[in-house]
């Protein structure tokens, strides 16, 4: 514990005051701020928390490197998807005044003929293979059908996620769509592949973000991990209308939505799913071979997002 506090001291209280944005990265994201902090939550600690801008307006968490610490060294250690403490991670964002989240994920394509390896998509819905309860309930700050502000509640458990009637989420998706456009002109963007229907004007959606949700849905299938999926599972997910497969983001998306935090997801496609890959080594080797390019691409995406977020205005915290 002492080693952990040395490497990741508690974030100063005055630094935690929001409002601000957050970027969540994963296995393909190599960026991070210089100073690393810890934040205690009712659900466990979040560590390795940093900021991506000098004004501390954009907080960063790597989902695999923020909730588990090697007790012998005090250093954060890798946590695979099934081991992540999603509640601690998302509550940390709330405790630090985060009002909007952009997440990046590494995914496999369920339709490599139309969503090729090397492309980026913006899912507008998700399917949980094992739809287990993911909630902050029964924390007293969480209500049932609404958040009672008089009781200090900040979230509710009964809601429908990823719906076009959620105006804040829909607007934020469109804003993120515009923020990442400069990536197309960057060196990393030169190797980017387009999914069917994407254009340089609409990337990473097919059409405008506000239209794509109905006309060109993109579904993130959340599997359990840590293993890759079987060929039979992939056939089933294709039949269910899935677009890409990952192991983490539906949990984050659900918890952020419970707290009224708009969550915009960008999925980088680094392999075709099991049984669909034409790579000589199969889906897993294809993923490993693309990690370098994916790292360069996600770095460019994060830089574009941070540049866009720091120019946005957020309402001042309530007195």
C-alpha positions in Angstrom: 0.0 0.0 0.0 2.8 2.4 0.8 4.5 1.6 -2.5 1.2 2.3 -4.3 0.8 5.7 -2.6 4.4 6.6 -3.6 3.8 5.7 -7.3 0.2 6.9 -7.4 -0.4 9.5 -4.7 -4.0 10.5 -4.0 -5.3 13.1 -6.5 -5.4 16.5 -4.8 -8.9 17.4 -3.8 -8.8 20.7 -5.7 -7.7 18.9 -8.8 -10.8 16.6 -8.6 -13.2 19.4 -9.0 -14.9 19.3 -12.4 -16.5 19.5 -14.8 -14.2 17.8 -17.3 -14.1 15.1 -19.9 -12.4 11.6 -19.9 -10.8 9.4 -22.4 -10.7 5.6 -21.7 -8.2 3.6 -23.6 -7.3 -0.1 -23.8 -4.7 -2.5 -25.0 -4.1 -0.6 -28.2 -3.7 2.8 -26.5 -0.2 3.9 -25.5 -0.7 7.5 -24.5 -0.9 8.7 -20.8 -0.2 11.9 -18.8 3.1 12.4 -17.0 1.8 12.5 -13.4 -0.2 9.5 -12.2 -2.6 9.6 -9.3 -5.0 7.3 -7.4 -8.6 7.9 -6.5 -10.5 6.0 -3.7 -14.0 5.0 -4.5 -16.7 3.0 -2.6 -16.0 0.2 -5.0 -12.2 0.0 -4.7 -9.3 2.2 -5.8 -8.6 3.5 -9.2 -4.9 4.1 -9.9 -2.7 5.3 -12.7 -5.1 8.2 -13.3 -3.6 11.0 -15.4 -4.5 14.1 -17.4 -3.9 14.6 -21.1 -3.8 18.4 -21.1 -2.1 21.1 -19.1 -5.4 22.5 -17.9 -6.5 19.1 -16.5 -9.7 19.2 -18.5 -9.2 15.7 -20.0 -8.7 12.8 -17.6 -7.3 9.5 -18.9 -7.7 5.9 -17.8 -6.3 2.8 -19.4 -9.0 0.2 -18.5 -6.5 -2.6 -18.3 -4.0 -0.6 -16.1 -6.1 1.2 -13.5 -7.7 -1.2 -11.0 -5.2 -3.8 -10.1 -1.9 -3.4 -8.3 1.0 -5.8 -7.8 1.2 -5.8 -4.0 4.9 -6.8 -4.0 6.0 -3.8 -6.1 3.1 -1.3 -5.7 3.0 -1.0 -9.5 -0.2 -1.3 -11.5 -0.5 -4.6 -13.3 -2.4 -5.7 -16.4 -6.0 -6.8 -15.7 -7.7 -8.8 -18.4 -11.3 -8.0 -19.4 -13.0 -10.5 -17.0 -11.0 -9.1 -14.0 -11.6 -5.4 -14.5 -13.2 -3.4 -11.7 -15.5 -1.4 -13.9 -17.4 0.1 -10.9 -14.2 1.6 -9.4 -13.1 2.9 -12.8 -16.4 4.6 -13.7 -17.1 5.9 -10.2 -13.6 7.4 -10.3 -14.6 9.4 -13.4 -17.7 10.6 -11.6 -15.7 11.5 -8.5 -13.4 13.6 -10.7 -16.2 15.6 -12.2 -16.3 13.9 -15.6 -19.4 14.8 -17.6 -18.6 13.1 -21.0 -16.5 10.1 -21.9 -14.8 9.0 -25.2 -13.7 5.4 -25.2 -11.4 3.6 -27.6 -11.6 -0.2 -28.0 -9.7 -2.9 -29.9 -12.3 -5.1 -31.7 -12.7 -7.9 -34.1 -14.8 -7.6 -37.2 -17.9 -9.8 -37.6 -18.1 -8.6 -41.2 -14.6 -8.2 -42.6 -16.0 -7.9 -46.1 -17.6 -4.6 -45.2 -15.8 -3.7 -41.9 -12.2 -4.5 -42.8 -9.2 -4.9 -40.6 -7.6 -1.4 -40.2 -10.9 0.5 -40.1 -12.6 2.4 -37.3 -16.3 2.5 -36.5 -18.4 4.2 -33.9 -20.9 1.7 -32.4 -24.3 3.1 -31.5 -25.6 0.0 -29.7 -24.4 -3.0 -27.8 -25.2 -6.6 -27.2 -24.1 -8.3 -24.0 -23.4 -12.0 -24.5 -23.8 -12.6 -20.8 -26.2 -9.7 -19.7 -25.3 -9.8 -16.0 -26.3 -6.9 -13.7 -23.8 -4.1 -14.0 -24.8 -1.3 -11.6 -23.8 0.9 -8.7 -26.9 -0.1 -6.8 -27.5 -0.2 -3.8 -25.3 2.9 -3.4 -27.5 5.6 -1.8 -26.5 8.0 -4.7 -28.4 5.8 -7.1 -32.2 6.0 -7.5 -34.7 3.7 -9.2 -36.4 5.3 -12.2 -34.9 8.8 -11.6 -32.2 10.5 -9.5 -33.6 12.4 -6.6 -31.4 15.4 -6.3 -32.8 16.3 -2.9 -31.4 13.0 -1.6 -28.0 13.6 -3.4 -28.7 11.0 -6.0 -26.7 11.2 -9.3 -27.9 8.1 -11.1 -30.8 5.6 -11.6 -31.0 1.9 -12.3 -34.0 1.7 -14.6 -33.2 3.2 -18.0 -32.9 2.3 -21.7 -29.3 2.8 -23.0 -28.2 3.9 -26.4 -31.4 5.5 -27.6 -31.9 8.3 -30.0 -34.1 10.1 -27.5 -31.0 10.7 -25.4 -30.3 14.1 -26.8 -27.0 14.7 -24.9 -25.6 11.4 -26.1 -26.7 11.9 -29.7 -25.2 15.4 -29.7 -21.9 14.2 -28.2 -21.5 11.4 -30.8 -21.8 14.0 -33.5 -19.2 16.2 -31.8 -16.8 13.3 -31.5 -17.3 12.4 -35.1 -16.2 15.9 -36.1 -13.3 15.9 -33.6 -11.5 12.9 -35.1 -11.6 14.1 -38.8 -8.1 15.5 -38.6 -6.8 11.9 -38.2 -7.5 11.3 -41.8 -4.9 13.8 -42.9 -2.3 12.4 -40.4 0.5 9.9 -41.3 -1.4 7.3 -39.2 -4.6 8.0 -41.2 -2.8 7.1 -44.5 -3.1 3.4 -43.7 -6.7 3.7 -42.4 -9.2 1.6 -44.3 -12.8 2.6 -44.8 -15.8 0.5 -43.9 -18.5 0.1 -46.5 -20.5 3.3 -46.8 -18.0 5.4 -44.9 -16.6 8.5 -46.6 -14.0 11.0 -45.6 -16.8 13.4 -44.7 -18.7 10.9 -42.5 -15.9 8.7 -41.0 -16.0 7.0 -38.5 -19.8 6.6 -39.1 -21.8 5.7 -42.2 -23.6 9.0 -42.7 -24.0 11.6 -40.0 -23.8 10.3 -36.5 -27.4 11.3 -35.7 -28.7 9.4 -38.8 -26.4 6.4 -38.5 -28.1 5.0 -35.4 -31.3 4.1 -37.4 -30.1 3.9 -41.0 -26.8 2.2 -40.5 -26.6 0.6 -37.0 -23.3 -0.5 -35.7 -23.5 -3.0 -32.8 -20.7 -3.7 -30.4 -21.0 -7.3 -29.1 -19.5 -7.7 -25.6 -18.2 -11.1 -25.0 -16.7 -12.3 -21.7 -13.1 -13.1 -22.5 -10.3 -13.4 -21.9 -10.2 -16.0 -24.6 -11.1 -15.2 -28.2 -14.5 -16.4 -29.4 -15.2 -19.8 -31.0 -16.2 -20.0 -34.7 -19.7 -21.2 -33.6 -20.0 -18.2 -31.3 -19.0 -15.8 -34.1 -21.6 -17.3 -36.5 -24.2 -16.7 -33.8 -23.2 -13.1 -33.2 -23.3 -12.4 -36.9 -26.8 -13.7 -37.0 -27.8 -11.5 -34.2 -26.9 -8.4 -36.1 -23.5 -7.7 -34.5 -20.9 -5.6 -36.2 -17.7 -5.8 -34.1 -16.7 -7.9 -31.0 -14.9 -6.7 -27.9 -14.8 -7.7 -24.2 -15.2 -4.6 -22.2 -17.1 -1.6 -23.4 -20.7 -2.5 -22.7 -19.9 -2.6 -19.0 -18.4 0.9 -19.1 -21.3 2.1 -21.3 -23.9 0.8 -18.9 -22.3 2.3 -15.8 -21.7 5.7 -17.5 -25.3 5.7 -18.7 -26.5 4.9 -15.2 -24.8 8.2 -14.1 -26.1 10.2 -17.0 -22.6 10.5 -18.5 -22.7 10.4 -22.4 -20.4 7.6 -23.6 -19.0 7.8 -27.2 -17.2 4.7 -28.4 -14.7 4.4 -31.2 -13.8 0.8 -32.1 -10.6 0.1 -34.0 -10.7 -3.1 -36.0 -7.5 -5.0 -35.6 -8.6 -8.5 -36.7 -11.3 -10.4 -38.4 -13.1 -12.7 -36.0 -12.4 -16.4 -35.6 -13.4 -18.3 -38.7 -13.5 -15.2 -40.8 -9.9 -14.2 -40.9 -7.8 -14.8 -44.0 -4.6 -14.2 -42.1 -2.2 -17.2 -42.4 -2.0 -17.3 -38.6 -5.7 -16.8 -37.9 -7.5 -14.2 -35.9 -5.2 -14.1 -32.9 -2.0 -13.7 -35.0 -3.7 -11.1 -37.1 -4.4 -9.1 -34.0 -0.8 -9.4 -32.8 0.6 -8.4 -36.2 -1.6 -5.2 -36.3 -0.8 -4.0 -32.8 2.0 -1.6 -34.0 -0.2 0.1 -36.6 -3.1 0.2 -34.2 -1.0 1.9 -31.6 0.0 4.7 -34.0 -3.6 5.1 -35.1 -5.1 5.3 -31.6 -2.4 7.8 -30.6 -3.5 10.0 -33.4 -7.2 9.6 -32.5 -6.5 10.4 -28.9 -4.6 13.5 -29.8 -7.4 14.7 -32.0 -10.0 14.0 -29.3 -8.1 15.9 -26.7 -7.6 18.9 -29.0 -11.4 18.9 -29.6 -12.4 18.4 -26.0 -10.3 21.2 -24.5 -12.2 23.7 -26.7 -15.6 22.5 -25.5 -17.5 24.3 -22.8 -19.1 22.5 -19.9 -21.6 24.0 -17.4 -20.1 25.1 -14.1 -20.7 22.9 -11.1 -23.8 23.6 -9.1 -23.2 25.8 -6.0 
